[in-house]
Amino acid sequence: MPMSAGEIEQMIKEAMPDAEVRIDDLRGDGDHYAAFISSSAFKGKTRVQQHQMVYAALQGRMGNELHALALQTSAPEDG
């Protein structure tokens, strides 16, 4: 059973409470999403490390309930 955008957002926010998260359903099929995530937890991390943090937050659902997730991650700007 596919995951909803709300479920994805909730799992990310549980792992990174300060995260600003936007989830877009790319095809309207509940199976292909784009996630835009900004969190201070990403500060000082490489893009690969940031994406690994998101995959960890999804607790193994990537590739199972969640078929495709395009990620754009960033740390908030200082100031």
C-alpha positions as CSV (number, residue, x, y, z in Angstrom):
1,M,0.0,0.0,0.0
2,P,1.5,3.4,-1.0
3,M,2.4,6.0,1.6
4,S,0.6,9.3,1.7
5,A,2.3,12.6,1.5
6,G,1.2,13.3,5.1
7,E,2.8,10.1,6.3
8,I,6.1,11.0,4.7
9,E,6.1,14.5,6.2
10,Q,5.2,13.2,9.6
11,M,8.0,10.6,9.7
12,I,10.6,13.2,8.5
13,K,9.3,15.7,11.2
14,E,9.5,13.1,13.9
15,A,13.2,12.5,13.1
16,M,13.9,16.2,12.5
17,P,11.5,18.3,14.5
18,D,12.7,21.6,13.1
19,A,12.4,20.5,9.5
20,E,10.4,22.5,7.0
21,V,8.9,19.9,4.7
22,R,7.0,20.1,1.4
23,I,5.9,16.9,-0.3
24,D,4.7,17.0,-3.9
25,D,2.9,14.0,-5.5
26,L,4.5,14.1,-8.9
27,R,2.1,11.8,-10.8
28,G,-1.0,11.9,-8.6
29,D,-0.6,8.2,-8.0
30,G,0.6,8.3,-4.4
31,D,3.7,6.5,-5.5
32,H,6.1,9.1,-6.9
33,Y,6.9,12.1,-4.7
34,A,9.3,15.0,-4.5
35,A,10.4,16.2,-1.0
36,F,11.8,19.6,-0.3
37,I,13.3,19.5,3.2
38,S,15.2,22.2,5.2
39,S,16.6,21.4,8.6
40,S,19.3,22.6,10.9
41,A,20.2,18.9,11.3
42,F,21.7,19.1,7.8
43,K,24.2,21.8,8.7
44,G,27.8,20.6,7.9
45,K,26.6,17.4,6.3
46,T,27.2,16.5,2.6
47,R,24.2,16.1,0.3
48,V,24.6,12.3,0.5
49,Q,24.6,12.4,4.3
50,Q,21.5,14.6,4.2
51,H,19.7,12.2,2.0
52,Q,20.8,9.2,4.2
53,M,19.2,11.0,7.1
54,V,15.9,11.3,5.3
55,Y,16.0,7.6,4.3
56,A,16.7,6.7,7.9
57,A,13.7,8.8,9.0
58,L,11.5,6.8,6.6
59,Q,12.5,3.6,8.5
60,G,13.0,1.2,5.6
61,R,9.9,2.2,3.7
62,M,11.9,3.6,0.7
63,G,11.7,1.0,-2.1
64,N,8.8,-0.8,-0.4
65,E,5.7,1.3,0.4
66,L,7.4,4.3,-1.1
67,H,8.5,3.7,-4.6
68,A,10.1,6.9,-5.8
69,L,11.2,10.0,-3.8
70,A,13.2,12.8,-5.4
71,L,14.9,14.7,-2.6
72,Q,16.1,18.3,-2.3
73,T,17.6,19.0,1.1
74,S,19.2,22.1,2.6
75,A,20.2,23.7,5.9
76,P,18.5,27.0,6.7
77,E,20.6,30.1,6.0
78,D,22.2,31.8,8.9
79,G,21.1,35.3,9.6
